[in-house]
Amino acid sequence: MNINPEEITAILQKEIEDYKVGLDIKETGTVLQVGDNTARVFGLENVMAQELVKFSNSVYGLAINLEEDNVGCVVLGDSR
């Protein structure tokens, strides 16, 4: 079996060109409370500990306290 490097290169280049990066939003929550750079968020039932969450003002948070009815997030930016 002969391996043609040009053919493999062409296939890899096509795969790279066709690759689409996109945001996949799984859940949307509601911020209940914000203070001292922490936020309590309701509705993130499937979030995992230390997972990044993105708030509507494009500030990110880190899920740290997973409770039954809300998630505590450290706000990684301006919490106003």
Rosetta blueprint (number, residue, H / E / L):
1 M L
2 N L
3 I L
4 N L
5 P H
6 E H
7 E H
8 I H
9 T H
10 A H
11 I H
12 L H
13 Q H
14 K H
15 E H
16 I H
17 E H
18 D H
19 Y L
20 K L
21 V L
22 G L
23 L L
24 D L
25 I L
26 K L
27 E L
28 T L
29 G L
30 T E
31 V E
32 L E
33 Q E
34 V E
35 G E
36 D L
37 N L
38 T E
39 A E
40 R E
41 V E
42 F E
43 G L
44 L L
45 E L
46 N L
47 V L
48 M L
49 A L
50 Q L
51 E L
52 L E
53 V E
54 K E
55 F L
56 S L
57 N L
58 S L
59 V L
60 Y E
61 G E
62 L E
63 A E
64 I E
65 N E
66 L E
67 E L
68 E L
69 D L
70 N L
71 V E
72 G E
73 C E
74 V E
75 V E
76 L L
77 G L
78 D L
79 S L
80 R L
